[in-house]
Amino acid sequence: MNIKPTAMGEPTISTAKKVAISGVSVGLYVILMHLTQGFAFGQYQIRIATSFYALSAIHPFLIVPLAIGNMISNILMGGLGILDALGGFIVGFVTSGAIYLIKKFKLNDWLMAIPIIFGPGLIVPIWLSVILNIPYKVLAASLCIGQIIPGIVGVILFKQLRNRI
């Protein structure tokens, strides 16, 4: 296998494996968004795919690919234009990055649910309120409620996969 321990005792992964894991992660994100788009784009956007952001605690190199997965999903299924697509990338990057920091500073795993809930919940309404002409507070409340389930699923996903991938 191409995995060697670093000075800190953590394994390193070859570039080829990083590219493969990244590609699979983006693909799974987009597929899951497609399968759940009926409730992923509604009033309460329950985006189960955003639970994948928790994978950045296992593999920090997934921060950018997961952001790309969100951007692609917004392009293919969102229909709200380039602002929504770029915003999706930013939200994915910020949320995954926050999750990585929670793991880096060895905080409680359940804190990973907070960025999954409030990252999309408080950032996405910034541009959606302009595009949809709906007050920010209304959208933020709706999106935060919708992200509670993905937040919980993300932590469970992390706990199940942290020693397997």
N, CA, C and O of each residue as an XYZ file, in Angstrom:
660
protein
N       0.823     -1.171      0.000
C       0.000      0.000      0.000
C       0.876      1.245      0.000
O       2.015      1.191      0.462
N       0.370      2.366     -0.508
C       1.132      3.604     -0.594
C       0.934      4.515      0.604
O       1.121      5.727      0.496
N       0.565      3.963      1.723
C       0.332      4.784      2.907
C       1.518      4.623      3.848
O       1.844      3.515      4.273
N       2.173      5.770      4.175
C       3.317      5.763      5.074
C       3.015      6.697      6.237
O       2.393      7.741      6.043
N       3.444      6.339      7.441
C       3.198      7.242      8.571
C       4.080      8.481      8.486
O       5.211      8.410      8.006
N       3.567      9.611      8.949
C       4.327     10.851      9.016
C       5.025     10.920     10.364
O       4.897     10.012     11.186
N       5.759     11.994     10.586
C       6.444     12.186     11.866
C       5.445     12.236     13.020
O       5.777     11.872     14.148
N       4.214     12.689     12.734
C       3.186     12.784     13.760
C       2.456     11.455     13.936
O       1.567     11.346     14.781
N       2.821     10.446     13.148
C       2.206      9.140     13.279
C       0.948      8.951     12.436
O       0.365      7.867     12.420
N       0.524     10.019     11.727
C      -0.667      9.909     10.887
C      -0.244      9.443      9.501
O       0.833      9.809      9.030
N      -1.075      8.644      8.843
C      -0.694      8.137      7.527
C      -0.771      9.211      6.448
O      -1.620     10.101      6.494
N       0.130      9.110      5.479
C       0.042      9.961      4.304
C      -0.587      9.124      3.191
O      -0.478      7.898      3.179
N      -1.227      9.792      2.285
C      -1.912      9.107      1.201
C      -1.316      9.596     -0.111
O      -1.049     10.787     -0.266
N      -1.108      8.690     -1.049
C      -0.528      9.069     -2.331
C      -1.459     10.026     -3.072
O      -2.667     10.056     -2.836
N      -0.873     10.791     -3.959
C      -1.645     11.748     -4.751
C      -2.726     11.047     -5.569
O      -3.843     11.551     -5.689
N      -2.396      9.895     -6.126
C      -3.382      9.154     -6.921
C      -4.593      8.768     -6.069
O      -5.731      8.859     -6.529
N      -4.350      8.339     -4.832
C      -5.460      7.970     -3.952
C      -6.268      9.201     -3.561
O      -7.493      9.133     -3.457
N      -5.591     10.326     -3.344
C      -6.309     11.565     -3.016
C      -7.226     11.978     -4.167
O      -8.370     12.375     -3.947
N      -6.717     11.882     -5.386
C      -7.527     12.230     -6.558
C      -8.713     11.279     -6.680
O      -9.829     11.715     -6.963
N      -8.482      9.995     -6.469
C      -9.568      9.009     -6.555
C     -10.628      9.257     -5.474
O     -11.824      9.265     -5.765
N     -10.190      9.458     -4.239
C     -11.137      9.712     -3.151
C     -11.890     11.006     -3.401
O     -13.089     11.086     -3.135
N     -11.203     12.018     -3.908
C     -11.853     13.294     -4.216
C     -12.911     13.124     -5.292
O     -14.023     13.636     -5.161
N     -12.571     12.409     -6.352
C     -13.519     12.195     -7.444
C     -14.753     11.425     -7.000
O     -15.877     11.770     -7.364
N     -14.535     10.387     -6.216
C     -15.661      9.602     -5.699
C     -16.523     10.469     -4.785
O     -17.750     10.383     -4.830
N     -15.900     11.294     -3.964
C     -16.652     12.158     -3.044
C     -17.508     13.174     -3.799
O     -18.672     13.380     -3.456
N     -16.941     13.806     -4.820
C     -17.713     14.758     -5.629
C     -18.865     14.039     -6.312
O     -19.998     14.519     -6.308
N     -18.565     12.880     -6.902
C     -19.615     12.121     -7.590
C     -20.740     11.707     -6.662
O     -21.914     11.841     -7.005
N     -20.387     11.205     -5.491
C     -21.416     10.801     -4.525
C     -22.226     11.994     -4.040
O     -23.437     11.888     -3.845
N     -21.565     13.123     -3.846
C     -22.269     14.336     -3.420
C     -23.330     14.718     -4.451
O     -24.488     14.952     -4.107
N     -22.921     14.779     -5.716
C     -23.845     15.180     -6.788
C     -24.960     14.149     -6.953
O     -26.122     14.523     -7.116
N     -24.629     12.863     -6.913
C     -25.655     11.814     -7.037
C     -26.659     11.904     -5.895
O     -27.867     11.826     -6.119
N     -26.163     12.067     -4.668
C     -27.066     12.176     -3.521
C     -27.951     13.414     -3.633
O     -29.132     13.370     -3.289
N     -27.384     14.511     -4.113
C     -28.202     15.712     -4.327
C     -29.291     15.443     -5.373
O     -30.433     15.875     -5.216
N     -28.928     14.732     -6.428
C     -29.911     14.411     -7.468
C     -31.040     13.549     -6.908
O     -32.214     13.783     -7.194
N     -30.671     12.555     -6.110
C     -31.677     11.647     -5.556
C     -32.576     12.320     -4.518
O     -33.713     11.897     -4.310
N     -32.068     13.364     -3.870
C     -32.840     14.022     -2.813
C     -33.292     15.436     -3.194
O     -33.709     16.202     -2.325
N     -33.214     15.784     -4.462
C     -33.519     17.152     -4.857
C     -34.965     17.555     -4.580
O     -35.265     18.747     -4.515
N     -35.851     16.604     -4.419
C     -37.241     16.920     -4.108
C     -37.406     17.670     -2.799
O     -38.316     18.488     -2.661
N     -36.539     17.400     -1.843
C     -36.600     18.131     -0.568
C     -35.307     18.883     -0.270
O     -35.200     19.535      0.769
N     -34.330     18.801     -1.161
C     -33.071     19.513     -0.952
C     -33.147     20.963     -1.421
O     -32.276     21.764     -1.081
N     -34.161     21.307     -2.186
C     -34.291     22.659     -2.714
C     -35.600     23.320     -2.302
O     -35.989     24.327     -2.894
N     -36.279     22.783     -1.314
C     -37.572     23.326     -0.900
C     -37.449     24.405      0.154
O     -36.371     24.957      0.378
N     -38.577     24.703      0.803
C     -38.583     25.725      1.839
C     -37.618     25.356      2.956
O     -36.826     26.188      3.396
N     -37.683     24.107      3.415
C     -36.720     23.602      4.381
C     -35.757     22.726      3.601
O     -36.039     21.554      3.353
N     -34.624     23.290      3.214
C     -33.679     22.569      2.369
C     -32.937     21.527      3.186
O     -31.932     21.822      3.832
N     -33.445     20.312      3.147
C     -32.798     19.210      3.859
C     -31.815     18.580      2.875
O     -32.164     17.674      2.118
N     -30.599     19.072      2.902
C     -29.565     18.614      1.979
C     -28.697     17.561      2.665
O     -27.671     17.875      3.269
N     -29.124     16.330      2.561
C     -28.394     15.229      3.181
C     -26.952     15.191      2.675
O     -26.050     14.809      3.420
N     -26.726     15.578      1.431
C     -25.367     15.564      0.875
C     -24.420     16.459      1.660
O     -23.215     16.208      1.668
N     -24.927     17.498      2.320
C     -24.029     18.361      3.083
C     -23.444     17.642      4.297
O     -22.490     18.128      4.904
N     -24.000     16.507      4.647
C     -23.400     15.716      5.727
C     -22.013     15.215      5.307
O     -21.188     14.900      6.164
N     -21.751     15.140      4.003
C     -20.436     14.724      3.506
C     -19.336     15.697      3.927
O     -18.163     15.323      3.942
N     -19.691     16.937      4.267
C     -18.677     17.899      4.715
C     -17.891     17.343      5.899
O     -16.730     17.702      6.093
N     -18.504     16.483      6.682
C     -17.822     15.884      7.838
C     -16.622     15.034      7.411
O     -15.732     14.772      8.221
N     -16.593     14.607      6.162
C     -15.467     13.802      5.682
C     -14.165     14.598      5.659
O     -13.083     14.011      5.640
N     -14.258     15.930      5.662
C     -13.037     16.746      5.687
C     -12.309     16.614      7.029
O     -11.134     16.970      7.126
N     -12.980     16.113      8.052
C     -12.311     15.834      9.326
C     -11.437     14.592      9.202
O     -10.458     14.449      9.934
N     -11.783     13.695      8.284
C     -10.993     12.490      8.044
C      -9.889     12.786      7.036
O      -8.729     12.428      7.241
N     -10.266     13.441      5.950
C      -9.327     13.779      4.878
C      -9.467     15.265      4.552
O     -10.352     15.643      3.785
N      -8.612     16.109      5.119
C      -8.707     17.559      4.864
C      -8.597     17.940      3.391
O      -9.084     18.998      2.993
N      -7.968     17.100      2.581
C      -7.865     17.411      1.158
C      -9.238     17.413      0.470
O      -9.346     17.834     -0.682
N     -10.283     16.949      1.161
C     -11.634     16.941      0.579
C     -12.347     18.294      0.710
O     -13.458     18.448      0.202
N     -11.743     19.255      1.366
C     -12.402     20.554      1.537
C     -12.790     21.145      0.185
O     -13.945     21.523     -0.009
N     -11.855     21.230     -0.744
C     -12.149     21.819     -2.066
C     -13.060     20.912     -2.901
O     -14.023     21.416     -3.480
N     -12.803     19.598     -2.993
C     -13.716     18.757     -3.776
C     -15.172     18.798     -3.284
O     -16.096     18.795     -4.096
N     -15.377     18.837     -1.972
C     -16.751     18.897     -1.467
C     -17.406     20.233     -1.824
O     -18.604     20.292     -2.100
N     -16.613     21.296     -1.815
C     -17.132     22.596     -2.247
C     -17.493     22.558     -3.731
O     -18.502     23.129     -4.146
N     -16.668     21.886     -4.521
C     -16.957     21.731     -5.951
C     -18.228     20.908     -6.144
O     -19.035     21.214     -7.022
N     -18.413     19.865     -5.330
C     -19.641     19.060     -5.418
C     -20.879     19.898     -5.177
O     -21.882     19.741     -5.873
N     -20.820     20.791     -4.194
C     -21.954     21.677     -3.919
C     -22.187     22.622     -5.095
O     -23.328     22.848     -5.499
N     -21.109     23.172     -5.641
C     -21.232     24.085     -6.772
C     -21.861     23.378     -7.982
O     -22.760     23.921     -8.624
N     -21.388     22.182     -8.283
C     -21.937     21.419     -9.418
C     -23.418     21.125     -9.194
O     -24.219     21.228    -10.123
N     -23.780     20.762     -7.978
C     -25.189     20.482     -7.670
C     -26.050     21.712     -7.887
O     -27.151     21.615     -8.430
N     -25.556     22.865     -7.468
C     -26.330     24.098     -7.666
C     -26.453     24.441     -9.145
O     -27.478     24.972     -9.572
N     -25.427     24.145     -9.928
C     -25.487     24.405    -11.371
C     -26.495     23.469    -12.029
O     -27.346     23.914    -12.800
N     -26.403     22.171    -11.728
C     -27.237     21.174    -12.397
C     -28.683     21.147    -11.923
O     -29.592     20.886    -12.712
N     -28.902     21.417    -10.633
C     -30.245     21.233    -10.078
C     -30.856     22.490     -9.481
O     -32.076     22.571     -9.341
N     -30.045     23.458     -9.130
C     -30.554     24.640     -8.439
C     -31.299     25.600     -9.348
O     -32.376     26.083     -9.000
N     -30.733     25.875    -10.504
C     -31.382     26.754    -11.471
C     -31.415     28.227    -11.087
O     -32.204     28.984    -11.652
N     -30.578     28.656    -10.138
C     -30.598     30.057     -9.713
C     -29.388     30.842    -10.200
O     -29.162     31.969     -9.760
N     -28.610     30.257    -11.106
C     -27.542     30.998    -11.759
C     -26.178     30.917    -11.111
O     -25.942     30.164    -10.166
N     -25.285     31.733    -11.666
C     -23.877     31.702    -11.292
C     -23.651     32.144     -9.846
O     -22.774     31.610     -9.167
N     -24.428     33.106     -9.373
C     -24.272     33.571     -7.995
C     -24.523     32.430     -7.008
O     -23.797     32.280     -6.025
N     -25.543     31.637     -7.273
C     -25.853     30.492     -6.418
C     -24.769     29.424     -6.528
O     -24.425     28.785     -5.534
N     -24.235     29.229     -7.723
C     -23.178     28.233     -7.912
C     -21.905     28.646     -7.177
O     -21.319     27.834     -6.461
N     -21.472     29.885     -7.342
C     -20.276     30.360     -6.646
C     -20.496     30.403     -5.138
O     -19.603     30.070     -4.359
N     -21.681     30.812     -4.744
C     -22.015     30.811     -3.325
C     -21.970     29.414     -2.749
O     -21.513     29.219     -1.623
N     -22.440     28.439     -3.511
C     -22.392     27.047     -3.070
C     -20.963     26.578     -2.840
O     -20.681     25.846     -1.891
N     -20.061     27.010     -3.724
C     -18.649     26.668     -3.537
C     -18.122     27.284     -2.242
O     -17.457     26.611     -1.455
N     -18.417     28.552     -2.028
C     -17.935     29.248     -0.828
C     -18.474     28.581      0.439
O     -17.731     28.356      1.394
N     -19.766     28.269      0.438
C     -20.366     27.624      1.611
C     -19.729     26.260      1.864
O     -19.423     25.919      3.006
N     -19.533     25.494      0.819
C     -18.898     24.187      0.973
C     -17.488     24.306      1.517
O     -17.081     23.521      2.373
N     -16.737     25.289      1.024
C     -15.368     25.504      1.465
C     -15.322     25.941      2.932
O     -14.551     25.400      3.725
N     -16.143     26.911      3.279
C     -16.161     27.427      4.655
C     -16.619     26.341      5.638
O     -16.017     26.160      6.696
N     -17.685     25.627      5.279
C     -18.232     24.602      6.167
C     -17.254     23.450      6.354
O     -16.999     23.032      7.483
N     -16.709     22.937      5.264
C     -15.730     21.841      5.363
C     -14.481     22.285      6.112
O     -13.915     21.528      6.901
N     -14.059     23.518      5.858
C     -12.893     24.050      6.560
C     -13.120     24.147      8.060
O     -12.231     23.834      8.851
N     -14.311     24.581      8.447
C     -14.642     24.679      9.875
C     -14.641     23.295     10.521
O     -14.198     23.139     11.659
N     -15.126     22.312      9.811
C     -15.139     20.950     10.339
C     -13.713     20.430     10.508
O     -13.390     19.790     11.509
N     -12.882     20.707      9.538
C     -11.467     20.320      9.663
C     -10.847     20.947     10.913
O     -10.112     20.278     11.639
N     -11.138     22.229     11.171
C     -10.575     22.910     12.342
C     -11.073     22.289     13.651
O     -10.324     22.197     14.624
N     -12.326     21.870     13.667
C     -12.858     21.199     14.867
C     -12.059     19.938     15.153
O     -11.717     19.663     16.303
N     -11.763     19.178     14.118
C     -10.975     17.951     14.289
C      -9.524     18.280     14.635
O      -8.931     17.632     15.497
N      -8.953     19.278     13.971
C      -7.556     19.655     14.213
C      -7.334     20.056     15.674
O      -6.317     19.699     16.269
N      -8.280     20.793     16.245
C      -8.150     21.234     17.621
C      -8.719     20.232     18.623
O      -8.854     20.528     19.810
N      -9.053     19.028     18.115
C      -9.486     17.911     18.958
C     -10.683     18.256     19.833
O     -10.742     17.890     21.007
N     -11.637     18.971     19.235
C     -12.864     19.304     19.940
C     -13.826     18.128     19.848
O     -13.581     17.182     19.100
N     -14.896     18.178     20.587
C     -15.901     17.120     20.590
C     -16.455     16.916     19.175
O     -16.794     17.877     18.484
N     -16.540     15.656     18.762
C     -17.024     15.317     17.416
C     -18.403     15.920     17.125
O     -18.678     16.307     15.989
N     -19.259     16.001     18.128
C     -20.616     16.505     17.892
C     -20.639     17.978     17.527
O     -21.649     18.474     17.028
N     -19.544     18.685     17.765
C     -19.478     20.086     17.358
C     -19.444     20.239     15.834
O     -19.700     21.322     15.308
N     -19.125     19.141     15.126
C     -19.117     19.181     13.657
C     -20.504     19.467     13.097
O     -20.629     19.963     11.977
N     -21.530     19.164     13.851
C     -22.888     19.445     13.383
C     -23.130     20.954     13.262
O     -23.930     21.387     12.434
N     -22.452     21.743     14.072
C     -22.692     23.194     14.084
C     -22.369     23.844     12.739
O     -23.212     24.572     12.214
N     -21.175     23.613     12.150
C     -20.934     24.218     10.834
C     -21.860     23.684      9.743
O     -22.227     24.419      8.826
N     -22.242     22.399      9.839
C     -23.145     21.841      8.821
C     -24.519     22.506      8.911
O     -25.181     22.697      7.892
N     -24.942     22.852     10.102
C     -26.239     23.521     10.274
C     -26.138     25.007      9.929
O     -26.919     25.525      9.130
N     -25.167     25.682     10.542
C     -25.129     27.138     10.437
C     -24.313     27.676      9.268
O     -24.508     28.824      8.868
N     -23.397     26.871      8.707
C     -22.669     27.322      7.512
C     -23.656     27.610      6.384
O     -23.823     28.760      5.979
N     -24.309     26.566      5.878
C     -25.316     26.803      4.842
C     -26.490     27.649      5.352
O     -27.018     28.492      4.627
N     -26.886     27.415      6.600
C     -28.073     28.086      7.137
C     -27.958     29.589      7.234
O     -28.952     30.297      7.074
N     -26.757     30.094      7.494
C     -26.588     31.540      7.656
C     -25.894     32.220      6.479
O     -26.020     33.432      6.307
N     -25.161     31.454      5.667
C     -24.459     32.061      4.531
C     -25.319     32.055      3.266
O     -25.395     33.067      2.569
N     -25.960     30.942      2.966
C     -26.773     30.837      1.741
C     -27.850     31.923      1.650
O     -28.067     32.458      0.563
N     -28.533     32.271      2.746
C     -29.566     33.312      2.646
C     -29.040     34.695      2.246
O     -29.820     35.567      1.863
N     -27.734     34.895      2.332
C     -27.170     36.193      1.934
C     -27.524     36.489      0.482
O     -27.993     37.585      0.175
N     -27.307     35.530     -0.416
C     -27.639     35.777     -1.822
C     -29.034     35.295     -2.187
O     -29.664     35.861     -3.081
N     -29.528     34.264     -1.516
C     -30.889     33.813     -1.845
C     -31.928     34.881     -1.521
O     -32.935     34.999     -2.219
N     -31.689     35.658     -0.469
C     -32.656     36.708     -0.133
C     -32.728     37.741     -1.244
O     -33.788     38.316     -1.491
N     -31.609     37.980     -1.917
C     -31.589     38.922     -3.043
C     -32.244     38.285     -4.273
O     -33.082     38.908     -4.925
N     -31.862     37.053     -4.584
C     -32.383     36.371     -5.774
C     -33.890     36.125     -5.662
O     -34.629     36.340     -6.623
N     -34.342     35.674     -4.493
C     -35.743     35.281     -4.311
C     -36.626     36.389     -3.726
O     -37.845     36.238     -3.640
N     -36.007     37.492     -3.329
C     -36.736     38.614     -2.720
C     -37.535     38.161     -1.484
O     -38.716     38.472     -1.330
N     -36.847     37.423     -0.623
C     -37.411     36.939      0.641
C     -36.488     37.455      1.747
O     -35.269     37.421      1.583
N     -37.032     37.926      2.857
C     -36.184     38.455      3.924
C     -35.147     37.440      4.418
O     -35.428     36.246      4.527
N     -33.949     37.940      4.710
C     -32.838     37.103      5.167
C     -33.226     36.251      6.366
O     -32.959     35.049      6.378
N     -33.852     36.850      7.373
C     -34.165     36.126      8.608
C     -35.100     34.942      8.355
O     -34.957     33.891      8.980
N     -36.038     35.109      7.455
C     -36.972     34.029      7.123
C     -36.209     32.869      6.476
O     -36.384     31.709      6.851
N     -35.362     33.202      5.503
C     -34.583     32.162      4.835
C     -33.595     31.497      5.786
O     -33.436     30.276      5.766
N     -32.934     32.292      6.615
C     -31.947     31.728      7.547
C     -32.612     30.750      8.507
O     -32.083     29.665      8.751
N     -33.749     31.115      9.045
C     -34.455     30.207      9.966
C     -34.835     28.919      9.247
O     -34.642     27.826      9.778
N     -35.369     29.049      8.054
C     -35.793     27.897      7.274
C     -34.618     26.976      6.937
O     -34.713     25.758      7.084
N     -33.522     27.563      6.489
C     -32.363     26.761      6.103
C     -31.700     26.104      7.310
O     -31.277     24.951      7.225
N     -31.602     26.811      8.420
C     -31.004     26.217      9.624
C     -31.827     25.027     10.112
O     -31.269     24.006     10.512
N     -33.140     25.157     10.079
C     -34.008     24.038     10.474
C     -33.776     22.845      9.549
O     -33.669     21.707     10.004
N     -33.699     23.116      8.253
C     -33.488     22.054      7.275
C     -32.145     21.359      7.406
O     -32.007     20.199      7.017
N     -31.152     22.054      7.949
C     -29.805     21.486      8.066
C     -29.576     20.702      9.353
O     -28.498     20.134      9.533
N     -30.546     20.653     10.242
C     -30.369     19.914     11.493
C     -30.128     18.430     11.220
O     -29.207     17.838     11.784
N     -30.939     17.833     10.369
C     -30.776     16.406     10.054
C     -29.418     16.149      9.390
O     -28.709     15.243      9.827
N     -29.020     16.908      8.349
C     -27.687     16.687      7.781
C     -26.560     16.888      8.795
O     -25.537     16.207      8.720
N     -26.733     17.812      9.740
C     -25.711     18.009     10.766
C     -25.516     16.769     11.607
O     -24.385     16.362     11.875
N     -26.616     16.166     12.025
C     -26.557     14.941     12.833
C     -26.007     13.784     12.006
O     -25.163     13.021     12.476
N     -26.490     13.657     10.771
C     -26.023     12.577      9.887
C     -24.523     12.719      9.620
O     -23.809     11.719      9.549
N     -24.045     13.956      9.471
C     -22.621     14.188      9.228
C     -21.756     13.666     10.354
O     -20.732     13.030     10.106
N     -22.153     13.925     11.584
C     -21.370     13.438     12.730
C     -21.400     11.910     12.783
O     -20.375     11.277     13.035
N     -22.558     11.324     12.549
C     -22.669      9.858     12.542
C     -21.816      9.278     11.420
O     -21.132      8.274     11.619
N     -21.850      9.900     10.243
C     -21.034      9.454      9.110
C     -19.553      9.496      9.479
O     -18.819      8.543      9.218
N     -19.118     10.590     10.081
C     -17.730     10.709     10.518
C     -17.367      9.598     11.502
O     -16.336      8.942     11.354
N     -18.210      9.395     12.495
C     -17.918      8.386     13.523
C     -17.840      6.977     12.926
O     -17.053      6.149     13.385
N     -18.648      6.712     11.916
C     -18.649      5.383     11.298
C     -17.461      5.173     10.361
O     -16.976      4.051     10.215
N     -16.984      6.264      9.716
C     -15.958      6.115      8.686
C     -14.556      6.514      9.130
O     -13.602      6.220      8.410
N     -14.383      7.156     10.255
C     -13.074      7.705     10.638
C     -11.964      6.668     10.697
O     -10.810      6.996     10.423
N     -12.271      5.453     11.040
C     -11.240      4.416     11.101
C     -11.276      3.470      9.917
O     -10.552      2.475      9.887
N     -12.121      3.781      8.935
C     -12.275      2.866      7.789
C     -11.739      3.415      6.497
O     -11.320      2.647      5.631
N     -11.739      4.746      6.338
C     -11.238      5.322      5.090
C     -10.086      6.266      5.353
O      -9.536      6.846      4.417
